[in-house]
Amino acid sequence: MKRVCRQCKVFVDEGKGSCQMCKNSDFATAWQGRINIIDPVKSFISKKVELTREGDYALKIR
């Protein structure tokens, strides 16, 4: 099951103890929607959801 960082909403691998982006260790397993940002500078969607780094993000965390 995929885990998502509660602070920055990035997907985190199972074996990792903390988030690679924000160093947070609080994760959620219940999430909805997924977005993959490849080029945050050119992406209209990344600007709308205020994401500045490339990666795989959850849109909503429960």
PDB file of N, CA, C, O and CB in Angstrom:
ATOM      1  N   MET A   1       0.834  -1.176   0.000  1.00  0.00           N
ATOM      2  CA  MET A   1       0.000   0.000   0.000  1.00  0.00           C
ATOM      3  C   MET A   1       0.887   1.251   0.000  1.00  0.00           C
ATOM      4  O   MET A   1       1.875   1.320   0.731  1.00  0.00           O
ATOM      5  CB  MET A   1      -0.953  -0.008   1.216  1.00  0.00           C
ATOM      6  N   LYS A   2       0.533   2.210  -0.804  1.00  0.00           N
ATOM      7  CA  LYS A   2       1.307   3.454  -0.920  1.00  0.00           C
ATOM      8  C   LYS A   2       1.094   4.335   0.312  1.00  0.00           C
ATOM      9  O   LYS A   2      -0.012   4.432   0.844  1.00  0.00           O
ATOM     10  CB  LYS A   2       0.911   4.226  -2.203  1.00  0.00           C
ATOM     11  N   ARG A   3       2.169   4.965   0.746  1.00  0.00           N
ATOM     12  CA  ARG A   3       2.106   5.915   1.856  1.00  0.00           C
ATOM     13  C   ARG A   3       2.357   7.310   1.327  1.00  0.00           C
ATOM     14  O   ARG A   3       3.117   7.505   0.378  1.00  0.00           O
ATOM     15  CB  ARG A   3       3.131   5.556   2.964  1.00  0.00           C
ATOM     16  N   VAL A   4       1.702   8.287   1.960  1.00  0.00           N
ATOM     17  CA  VAL A   4       1.804   9.684   1.539  1.00  0.00           C
ATOM     18  C   VAL A   4       2.212  10.526   2.740  1.00  0.00           C
ATOM     19  O   VAL A   4       1.675  10.360   3.836  1.00  0.00           O
ATOM     20  CB  VAL A   4       0.456  10.194   0.933  1.00  0.00           C
ATOM     21  N   CYS A   5       3.158  11.423   2.531  1.00  0.00           N
ATOM     22  CA  CYS A   5       3.578  12.350   3.579  1.00  0.00           C
ATOM     23  C   CYS A   5       2.423  13.317   3.867  1.00  0.00           C
ATOM     24  O   CYS A   5       1.875  13.922   2.946  1.00  0.00           O
ATOM     25  CB  CYS A   5       4.876  13.131   3.158  1.00  0.00           C
ATOM     26  N   ARG A   6       2.063  13.456   5.119  1.00  0.00           N
ATOM     27  CA  ARG A   6       0.954  14.346   5.484  1.00  0.00           C
ATOM     28  C   ARG A   6       1.298  15.825   5.307  1.00  0.00           C
ATOM     29  O   ARG A   6       0.392  16.645   5.164  1.00  0.00           O
ATOM     30  CB  ARG A   6       0.546  14.093   6.921  1.00  0.00           C
ATOM     31  N   GLN A   7       2.554  16.177   5.313  1.00  0.00           N
ATOM     32  CA  GLN A   7       2.951  17.580   5.214  1.00  0.00           C
ATOM     33  C   GLN A   7       3.034  18.057   3.760  1.00  0.00           C
ATOM     34  O   GLN A   7       2.437  19.075   3.412  1.00  0.00           O
ATOM     35  CB  GLN A   7       4.294  17.789   5.902  1.00  0.00           C
ATOM     36  N   CYS A   8       3.764  17.334   2.911  1.00  0.00           N
ATOM     37  CA  CYS A   8       3.964  17.810   1.532  1.00  0.00           C
ATOM     38  C   CYS A   8       3.201  16.994   0.490  1.00  0.00           C
ATOM     39  O   CYS A   8       3.242  17.332  -0.693  1.00  0.00           O
ATOM     40  CB  CYS A   8       5.435  17.787   1.196  1.00  0.00           C
ATOM     41  N   LYS A   9       2.503  15.924   0.899  1.00  0.00           N
ATOM     42  CA  LYS A   9       1.642  15.094   0.055  1.00  0.00           C
ATOM     43  C   LYS A   9       2.379  14.300  -1.021  1.00  0.00           C
ATOM     44  O   LYS A   9       1.756  13.880  -1.996  1.00  0.00           O
ATOM     45  CB  LYS A   9       0.626  15.954  -0.596  1.00  0.00           C
ATOM     46  N   VAL A  10       3.655  14.088  -0.876  1.00  0.00           N
ATOM     47  CA  VAL A  10       4.414  13.303  -1.832  1.00  0.00           C
ATOM     48  C   VAL A  10       4.335  11.820  -1.446  1.00  0.00           C
ATOM     49  O   VAL A  10       4.264  11.491  -0.262  1.00  0.00           O
ATOM     50  CB  VAL A  10       5.892  13.786  -1.891  1.00  0.00           C
ATOM     51  N   PHE A  11       4.346  10.930  -2.437  1.00  0.00           N
ATOM     52  CA  PHE A  11       4.349   9.495  -2.167  1.00  0.00           C
ATOM     53  C   PHE A  11       5.723   9.064  -1.684  1.00  0.00           C
ATOM     54  O   PHE A  11       6.744   9.512  -2.205  1.00  0.00           O
ATOM     55  CB  PHE A  11       3.945   8.698  -3.423  1.00  0.00           C
ATOM     56  N   VAL A  12       5.741   8.191  -0.681  1.00  0.00           N
ATOM     57  CA  VAL A  12       6.976   7.744  -0.044  1.00  0.00           C
ATOM     58  C   VAL A  12       7.061   6.224  -0.156  1.00  0.00           C
ATOM     59  O   VAL A  12       6.059   5.533   0.029  1.00  0.00           O
ATOM     60  CB  VAL A  12       7.038   8.200   1.451  1.00  0.00           C
ATOM     61  N   ASP A  13       8.247   5.701  -0.457  1.00  0.00           N
ATOM     62  CA  ASP A  13       8.458   4.260  -0.547  1.00  0.00           C
ATOM     63  C   ASP A  13       8.273   3.602   0.811  1.00  0.00           C
ATOM     64  O   ASP A  13       8.483   4.230   1.849  1.00  0.00           O
ATOM     65  CB  ASP A  13       9.853   3.955  -1.097  1.00  0.00           C
ATOM     66  N   GLU A  14       7.877   2.332   0.797  1.00  0.00           N
ATOM     67  CA  GLU A  14       7.606   1.578   2.024  1.00  0.00           C
ATOM     68  C   GLU A  14       8.801   1.531   2.969  1.00  0.00           C
ATOM     69  O   GLU A  14       8.621   1.662   4.180  1.00  0.00           O
ATOM     70  CB  GLU A  14       7.189   0.171   1.678  1.00  0.00           C
ATOM     71  N   GLY A  15       9.994   1.351   2.461  1.00  0.00           N
ATOM     72  CA  GLY A  15      11.168   1.180   3.312  1.00  0.00           C
ATOM     73  C   GLY A  15      11.711   2.456   3.934  1.00  0.00           C
ATOM     74  O   GLY A  15      12.560   2.395   4.823  1.00  0.00           O
ATOM     75  N   LYS A  16      11.239   3.601   3.485  1.00  0.00           N
ATOM     76  CA  LYS A  16      11.769   4.877   3.971  1.00  0.00           C
ATOM     77  C   LYS A  16      11.188   5.211   5.339  1.00  0.00           C
ATOM     78  O   LYS A  16      10.004   4.986   5.590  1.00  0.00           O
ATOM     79  CB  LYS A  16      11.461   6.009   2.972  1.00  0.00           C
ATOM     80  N   GLY A  17      12.027   5.749   6.222  1.00  0.00           N
ATOM     81  CA  GLY A  17      11.589   6.147   7.550  1.00  0.00           C
ATOM     82  C   GLY A  17      11.086   7.569   7.607  1.00  0.00           C
ATOM     83  O   GLY A  17      10.336   7.936   8.512  1.00  0.00           O
ATOM     84  N   SER A  18      11.504   8.385   6.627  1.00  0.00           N
ATOM     85  CA  SER A  18      11.045   9.772   6.592  1.00  0.00           C
ATOM     86  C   SER A  18      10.902  10.217   5.132  1.00  0.00           C
ATOM     87  O   SER A  18      11.426   9.583   4.216  1.00  0.00           O
ATOM     88  CB  SER A  18      12.033  10.707   7.366  1.00  0.00           C
ATOM     89  N   CYS A  19      10.189  11.306   4.948  1.00  0.00           N
ATOM     90  CA  CYS A  19       9.952  11.860   3.614  1.00  0.00           C
ATOM     91  C   CYS A  19      11.255  12.415   3.056  1.00  0.00           C
ATOM     92  O   CYS A  19      12.000  13.084   3.773  1.00  0.00           O
ATOM     93  CB  CYS A  19       8.860  12.965   3.655  1.00  0.00           C
ATOM     94  N   GLN A  20      11.537  12.145   1.783  1.00  0.00           N
ATOM     95  CA  GLN A  20      12.780  12.630   1.177  1.00  0.00           C
ATOM     96  C   GLN A  20      12.731  14.124   0.872  1.00  0.00           C
ATOM     97  O   GLN A  20      13.782  14.733   0.671  1.00  0.00           O
ATOM     98  CB  GLN A  20      13.071  11.860  -0.096  1.00  0.00           C
ATOM     99  N   MET A  21      11.548  14.735   0.829  1.00  0.00           N
ATOM    100  CA  MET A  21      11.450  16.166   0.522  1.00  0.00           C
ATOM    101  C   MET A  21      11.441  17.048   1.769  1.00  0.00           C
ATOM    102  O   MET A  21      12.140  18.061   1.818  1.00  0.00           O
ATOM    103  CB  MET A  21      10.201  16.430  -0.284  1.00  0.00           C
ATOM    104  N   CYS A  22      10.648  16.665   2.781  1.00  0.00           N
ATOM    105  CA  CYS A  22      10.497  17.550   3.939  1.00  0.00           C
ATOM    106  C   CYS A  22      10.981  16.930   5.244  1.00  0.00           C
ATOM    107  O   CYS A  22      10.899  17.562   6.298  1.00  0.00           O
ATOM    108  CB  CYS A  22       9.058  17.945   4.086  1.00  0.00           C
ATOM    109  N   LYS A  23      11.482  15.707   5.184  1.00  0.00           N
ATOM    110  CA  LYS A  23      12.027  14.993   6.357  1.00  0.00           C
ATOM    111  C   LYS A  23      10.981  14.703   7.431  1.00  0.00           C
ATOM    112  O   LYS A  23      11.336  14.405   8.572  1.00  0.00           O
ATOM    113  CB  LYS A  23      13.151  15.800   6.969  1.00  0.00           C
ATOM    114  N   ASN A  24       9.697  14.787   7.081  1.00  0.00           N
ATOM    115  CA  ASN A  24       8.606  14.471   7.989  1.00  0.00           C
ATOM    116  C   ASN A  24       8.491  12.951   8.118  1.00  0.00           C
ATOM    117  O   ASN A  24       8.828  12.230   7.178  1.00  0.00           O
ATOM    118  CB  ASN A  24       7.267  15.092   7.489  1.00  0.00           C
ATOM    119  N   SER A  25       8.023  12.454   9.264  1.00  0.00           N
ATOM    120  CA  SER A  25       7.859  11.007   9.433  1.00  0.00           C
ATOM    121  C   SER A  25       6.415  10.635   9.737  1.00  0.00           C
ATOM    122  O   SER A  25       6.160   9.537  10.232  1.00  0.00           O
ATOM    123  CB  SER A  25       8.766  10.501  10.548  1.00  0.00           C
ATOM    124  N   ASP A  26       5.460  11.523   9.451  1.00  0.00           N
ATOM    125  CA  ASP A  26       4.036  11.256   9.642  1.00  0.00           C
ATOM    126  C   ASP A  26       3.420  10.963   8.278  1.00  0.00           C
ATOM    127  O   ASP A  26       3.370  11.830   7.406  1.00  0.00           O
ATOM    128  CB  ASP A  26       3.315  12.464  10.340  1.00  0.00           C
ATOM    129  N   PHE A  27       2.948   9.716   8.107  1.00  0.00           N
ATOM    130  CA  PHE A  27       2.435   9.273   6.810  1.00  0.00           C
ATOM    131  C   PHE A  27       0.974   8.862   6.891  1.00  0.00           C
ATOM    132  O   PHE A  27       0.483   8.479   7.953  1.00  0.00           O
ATOM    133  CB  PHE A  27       3.265   8.115   6.283  1.00  0.00           C
ATOM    134  N   ALA A  28       0.285   8.946   5.762  1.00  0.00           N
ATOM    135  CA  ALA A  28      -1.108   8.507   5.638  1.00  0.00           C
ATOM    136  C   ALA A  28      -1.177   7.399   4.598  1.00  0.00           C
ATOM    137  O   ALA A  28      -0.388   7.374   3.653  1.00  0.00           O
ATOM    138  CB  ALA A  28      -2.048   9.694   5.250  1.00  0.00           C
ATOM    139  N   THR A  29      -2.125   6.485   4.776  1.00  0.00           N
ATOM    140  CA  THR A  29      -2.341   5.433   3.781  1.00  0.00           C
ATOM    141  C   THR A  29      -3.673   5.618   3.056  1.00  0.00           C
ATOM    142  O   THR A  29      -3.941   4.936   2.067  1.00  0.00           O
ATOM    143  CB  THR A  29      -2.296   4.055   4.447  1.00  0.00           C
ATOM    144  N   ALA A  30      -4.505   6.535   3.542  1.00  0.00           N
ATOM    145  CA  ALA A  30      -5.786   6.825   2.898  1.00  0.00           C
ATOM    146  C   ALA A  30      -5.661   8.130   2.131  1.00  0.00           C
ATOM    147  O   ALA A  30      -5.485   9.194   2.724  1.00  0.00           O
ATOM    148  CB  ALA A  30      -6.942   6.903   3.943  1.00  0.00           C
ATOM    149  N   TRP A  31      -5.753   8.043   0.811  1.00  0.00           N
ATOM    150  CA  TRP A  31      -5.597   9.223  -0.037  1.00  0.00           C
ATOM    151  C   TRP A  31      -6.488   9.083  -1.264  1.00  0.00           C
ATOM    152  O   TRP A  31      -6.930   7.984  -1.599  1.00  0.00           O
ATOM    153  CB  TRP A  31      -4.113   9.416  -0.456  1.00  0.00           C
ATOM    154  N   GLN A  32      -6.750  10.208  -1.934  1.00  0.00           N
ATOM    155  CA  GLN A  32      -7.537  10.211  -3.161  1.00  0.00           C
ATOM    156  C   GLN A  32      -6.853  11.084  -4.194  1.00  0.00           C
ATOM    157  O   GLN A  32      -6.303  12.137  -3.869  1.00  0.00           O
ATOM    158  CB  GLN A  32      -8.976  10.702  -2.898  1.00  0.00           C
ATOM    159  N   GLY A  33      -6.890  10.644  -5.427  1.00  0.00           N
ATOM    160  CA  GLY A  33      -6.328  11.413  -6.525  1.00  0.00           C
ATOM    161  C   GLY A  33      -4.815  11.385  -6.525  1.00  0.00           C
ATOM    162  O   GLY A  33      -4.172  11.345  -5.476  1.00  0.00           O
ATOM    163  N   ARG A  34      -4.270  11.407  -7.709  1.00  0.00           N
ATOM    164  CA  ARG A  34      -2.815  11.355  -7.850  1.00  0.00           C
ATOM    165  C   ARG A  34      -2.407  12.261  -9.000  1.00  0.00           C
ATOM    166  O   ARG A  34      -3.072  12.312 -10.035  1.00  0.00           O
ATOM    167  CB  ARG A  34      -2.319   9.895  -8.090  1.00  0.00           C
ATOM    168  N   ILE A  35      -1.305  12.977  -8.804  1.00  0.00           N
ATOM    169  CA  ILE A  35      -0.801  13.870  -9.837  1.00  0.00           C
ATOM    170  C   ILE A  35       0.709  13.667  -9.944  1.00  0.00           C
ATOM    171  O   ILE A  35       1.404  13.559  -8.934  1.00  0.00           O
ATOM    172  CB  ILE A  35      -1.153  15.365  -9.521  1.00  0.00           C
ATOM    173  N   ASN A  36       1.196  13.618 -11.157  1.00  0.00           N
ATOM    174  CA  ASN A  36       2.625  13.454 -11.396  1.00  0.00           C
ATOM    175  C   ASN A  36       3.142  14.727 -12.062  1.00  0.00           C
ATOM    176  O   ASN A  36       2.778  15.036 -13.197  1.00  0.00           O
ATOM    177  CB  ASN A  36       2.918  12.190 -12.281  1.00  0.00           C
ATOM    178  N   ILE A  37       3.978  15.448 -11.357  1.00  0.00           N
ATOM    179  CA  ILE A  37       4.543  16.696 -11.882  1.00  0.00           C
ATOM    180  C   ILE A  37       5.917  16.391 -12.474  1.00  0.00           C
ATOM    181  O   ILE A  37       6.812  15.916 -11.775  1.00  0.00           O
ATOM    182  CB  ILE A  37       4.646  17.795 -10.761  1.00  0.00           C
ATOM    183  N   ILE A  38       6.075  16.667 -13.761  1.00  0.00           N
ATOM    184  CA  ILE A  38       7.337  16.406 -14.449  1.00  0.00           C
ATOM    185  C   ILE A  38       8.155  17.687 -14.573  1.00  0.00           C
ATOM    186  O   ILE A  38       9.357  17.688 -14.305  1.00  0.00           O
ATOM    187  CB  ILE A  38       7.078  15.802 -15.838  1.00  0.00           C
ATOM    188  N   ASP A  39       7.509  18.771 -14.978  1.00  0.00           N
ATOM    189  CA  ASP A  39       8.194  20.063 -15.121  1.00  0.00           C
ATOM    190  C   ASP A  39       7.370  21.135 -14.408  1.00  0.00           C
ATOM    191  O   ASP A  39       6.467  21.715 -15.013  1.00  0.00           O
ATOM    192  CB  ASP A  39       8.402  20.433 -16.636  1.00  0.00           C
ATOM    193  N   PRO A  40       7.663  21.409 -13.133  1.00  0.00           N
ATOM    194  CA  PRO A  40       6.840  22.355 -12.376  1.00  0.00           C
ATOM    195  C   PRO A  40       6.899  23.794 -12.889  1.00  0.00           C
ATOM    196  O   PRO A  40       5.983  24.572 -12.621  1.00  0.00           O
ATOM    197  CB  PRO A  40       7.259  22.335 -10.947  1.00  0.00           C
ATOM    198  N   VAL A  41       7.930  24.160 -13.605  1.00  0.00           N
ATOM    199  CA  VAL A  41       8.048  25.522 -14.121  1.00  0.00           C
ATOM    200  C   VAL A  41       7.049  25.765 -15.258  1.00  0.00           C
ATOM    201  O   VAL A  41       6.442  26.834 -15.330  1.00  0.00           O
ATOM    202  CB  VAL A  41       9.485  25.786 -14.609  1.00  0.00           C
ATOM    203  N   LYS A  42       6.879  24.792 -16.135  1.00  0.00           N
ATOM    204  CA  LYS A  42       5.998  24.946 -17.290  1.00  0.00           C
ATOM    205  C   LYS A  42       4.573  24.462 -17.039  1.00  0.00           C
ATOM    206  O   LYS A  42       3.681  24.757 -17.834  1.00  0.00           O
ATOM    207  CB  LYS A  42       6.572  24.205 -18.458  1.00  0.00           C
ATOM    208  N   SER A  43       4.339  23.734 -15.961  1.00  0.00           N
ATOM    209  CA  SER A  43       3.043  23.116 -15.702  1.00  0.00           C
ATOM    210  C   SER A  43       2.035  24.102 -15.117  1.00  0.00           C
ATOM    211  O   SER A  43       2.281  24.725 -14.084  1.00  0.00           O
ATOM    212  CB  SER A  43       3.211  21.942 -14.763  1.00  0.00           C
ATOM    213  N   PHE A  44       0.894  24.232 -15.797  1.00  0.00           N
ATOM    214  CA  PHE A  44      -0.196  25.070 -15.301  1.00  0.00           C
ATOM    215  C   PHE A  44      -0.782  24.465 -14.025  1.00  0.00           C
ATOM    216  O   PHE A  44      -1.105  25.193 -13.086  1.00  0.00           O
ATOM    217  CB  PHE A  44      -1.296  25.233 -16.380  1.00  0.00           C
ATOM    218  N   ILE A  45      -0.919  23.159 -13.986  1.00  0.00           N
ATOM    219  CA  ILE A  45      -1.510  22.477 -12.828  1.00  0.00           C
ATOM    220  C   ILE A  45      -0.621  22.623 -11.597  1.00  0.00           C
ATOM    221  O   ILE A  45      -1.131  22.838 -10.498  1.00  0.00           O
ATOM    222  CB  ILE A  45      -1.739  20.987 -13.139  1.00  0.00           C
ATOM    223  N   SER A  46       0.689  22.510 -11.756  1.00  0.00           N
ATOM    224  CA  SER A  46       1.576  22.654 -10.594  1.00  0.00           C
ATOM    225  C   SER A  46       1.476  24.054  -9.994  1.00  0.00           C
ATOM    226  O   SER A  46       1.622  24.222  -8.784  1.00  0.00           O
ATOM    227  CB  SER A  46       3.031  22.357 -10.989  1.00  0.00           C
ATOM    228  N   LYS A  47       1.233  25.044 -10.820  1.00  0.00           N
ATOM    229  CA  LYS A  47       1.062  26.408 -10.306  1.00  0.00           C
ATOM    230  C   LYS A  47      -0.270  26.547  -9.573  1.00  0.00           C
ATOM    231  O   LYS A  47      -0.350  27.246  -8.563  1.00  0.00           O
ATOM    232  CB  LYS A  47       1.144  27.434 -11.454  1.00  0.00           C
ATOM    233  N   LYS A  48      -1.308  25.891 -10.071  1.00  0.00           N
ATOM    234  CA  LYS A  48      -2.630  25.944  -9.437  1.00  0.00           C
ATOM    235  C   LYS A  48      -2.618  25.303  -8.057  1.00  0.00           C
ATOM    236  O   LYS A  48      -3.224  25.831  -7.124  1.00  0.00           O
ATOM    237  CB  LYS A  48      -3.665  25.252 -10.316  1.00  0.00           C
ATOM    238  N   VAL A  49      -1.926  24.159  -7.915  1.00  0.00           N
ATOM    239  CA  VAL A  49      -1.883  23.464  -6.620  1.00  0.00           C
ATOM    240  C   VAL A  49      -0.633  23.821  -5.827  1.00  0.00           C
ATOM    241  O   VAL A  49      -0.360  23.222  -4.788  1.00  0.00           O
ATOM    242  CB  VAL A  49      -1.944  21.953  -6.828  1.00  0.00           C
ATOM    243  N   GLU A  50       0.126  24.799  -6.319  1.00  0.00           N
ATOM    244  CA  GLU A  50       1.298  25.357  -5.645  1.00  0.00           C
ATOM    245  C   GLU A  50       2.372  24.313  -5.333  1.00  0.00           C
ATOM    246  O   GLU A  50       2.833  24.210  -4.196  1.00  0.00           O
ATOM    247  CB  GLU A  50       0.872  26.030  -4.368  1.00  0.00           C
ATOM    248  N   LEU A  51       2.762  23.547  -6.343  1.00  0.00           N
ATOM    249  CA  LEU A  51       3.849  22.576  -6.222  1.00  0.00           C
ATOM    250  C   LEU A  51       5.050  23.102  -6.989  1.00  0.00           C
ATOM    251  O   LEU A  51       4.929  23.497  -8.148  1.00  0.00           O
ATOM    252  CB  LEU A  51       3.419  21.172  -6.752  1.00  0.00           C
ATOM    253  N   THR A  52       6.209  23.107  -6.344  1.00  0.00           N
ATOM    254  CA  THR A  52       7.394  23.677  -6.973  1.00  0.00           C
ATOM    255  C   THR A  52       8.457  22.636  -7.296  1.00  0.00           C
ATOM    256  O   THR A  52       9.474  22.962  -7.909  1.00  0.00           O
ATOM    257  CB  THR A  52       7.981  24.732  -6.084  1.00  0.00           C
ATOM    258  N   ARG A  53       8.236  21.380  -6.888  1.00  0.00           N
ATOM    259  CA  ARG A  53       9.217  20.323  -7.157  1.00  0.00           C
ATOM    260  C   ARG A  53       8.555  19.191  -7.922  1.00  0.00           C
ATOM    261  O   ARG A  53       7.372  18.910  -7.733  1.00  0.00           O
ATOM    262  CB  ARG A  53       9.837  19.793  -5.842  1.00  0.00           C
ATOM    263  N   GLU A  54       9.323  18.544  -8.786  1.00  0.00           N
ATOM    264  CA  GLU A  54       8.746  17.428  -9.523  1.00  0.00           C
ATOM    265  C   GLU A  54       8.588  16.227  -8.596  1.00  0.00           C
ATOM    266  O   GLU A  54       9.329  16.058  -7.627  1.00  0.00           O
ATOM    267  CB  GLU A  54       9.623  17.063 -10.745  1.00  0.00           C
ATOM    268  N   GLY A  55       7.598  15.400  -8.925  1.00  0.00           N
ATOM    269  CA  GLY A  55       7.342  14.220  -8.106  1.00  0.00           C
ATOM    270  C   GLY A  55       5.925  13.720  -8.276  1.00  0.00           C
ATOM    271  O   GLY A  55       5.163  14.236  -9.093  1.00  0.00           O
ATOM    272  N   ASP A  56       5.581  12.709  -7.497  1.00  0.00           N
ATOM    273  CA  ASP A  56       4.274  12.053  -7.523  1.00  0.00           C
ATOM    274  C   ASP A  56       3.536  12.451  -6.248  1.00  0.00           C
ATOM    275  O   ASP A  56       4.002  12.140  -5.151  1.00  0.00           O
ATOM    276  CB  ASP A  56       4.413  10.483  -7.641  1.00  0.00           C
ATOM    277  N   TYR A  57       2.389  13.134  -6.366  1.00  0.00           N
ATOM    278  CA  TYR A  57       1.684  13.707  -5.227  1.00  0.00           C
ATOM    279  C   TYR A  57       0.262  13.185  -5.128  1.00  0.00           C
ATOM    280  O   TYR A  57      -0.352  12.840  -6.137  1.00  0.00           O
ATOM    281  CB  TYR A  57       1.673  15.217  -5.323  1.00  0.00           C
ATOM    282  N   ALA A  58      -0.266  13.127  -3.896  1.00  0.00           N
ATOM    283  CA  ALA A  58      -1.674  12.849  -3.655  1.00  0.00           C
ATOM    284  C   ALA A  58      -2.419  14.173  -3.632  1.00  0.00           C
ATOM    285  O   ALA A  58      -1.891  15.177  -3.154  1.00  0.00           O
ATOM    286  CB  ALA A  58      -1.880  12.062  -2.323  1.00  0.00           C
ATOM    287  N   LEU A  59      -3.646  14.180  -4.147  1.00  0.00           N
ATOM    288  CA  LEU A  59      -4.420  15.412  -4.150  1.00  0.00           C
ATOM    289  C   LEU A  59      -5.168  15.628  -2.844  1.00  0.00           C
ATOM    290  O   LEU A  59      -5.327  16.764  -2.397  1.00  0.00           O
ATOM    291  CB  LEU A  59      -5.393  15.404  -5.296  1.00  0.00           C
ATOM    292  N   LYS A  60      -5.632  14.530  -2.223  1.00  0.00           N
ATOM    293  CA  LYS A  60      -6.381  14.640  -0.987  1.00  0.00           C
ATOM    294  C   LYS A  60      -5.956  13.539  -0.030  1.00  0.00           C
ATOM    295  O   LYS A  60      -5.858  12.376  -0.420  1.00  0.00           O
ATOM    296  CB  LYS A  60      -7.891  14.572  -1.256  1.00  0.00           C
ATOM    297  N   ILE A  61      -5.704  13.899   1.211  1.00  0.00           N
ATOM    298  CA  ILE A  61      -5.310  12.931   2.236  1.00  0.00           C
ATOM    299  C   ILE A  61      -6.415  12.886   3.278  1.00  0.00           C
ATOM    300  O   ILE A  61      -6.908  13.919   3.731  1.00  0.00           O
ATOM    301  CB  ILE A  61      -3.927  13.304   2.889  1.00  0.00           C
ATOM    302  N   ARG A  62      -6.795  11.665   3.651  1.00  0.00           N
ATOM    303  CA  ARG A  62      -7.825  11.515   4.689  1.00  0.00           C
ATOM    304  C   ARG A  62      -7.211  11.167   6.004  1.00  0.00           C
ATOM    305  O   ARG A  62      -7.925  11.002   6.994  1.00  0.00           O
ATOM    306  CB  ARG A  62      -8.837  10.458   4.305  1.00  0.00           C
TER     307      ARG A  62
END
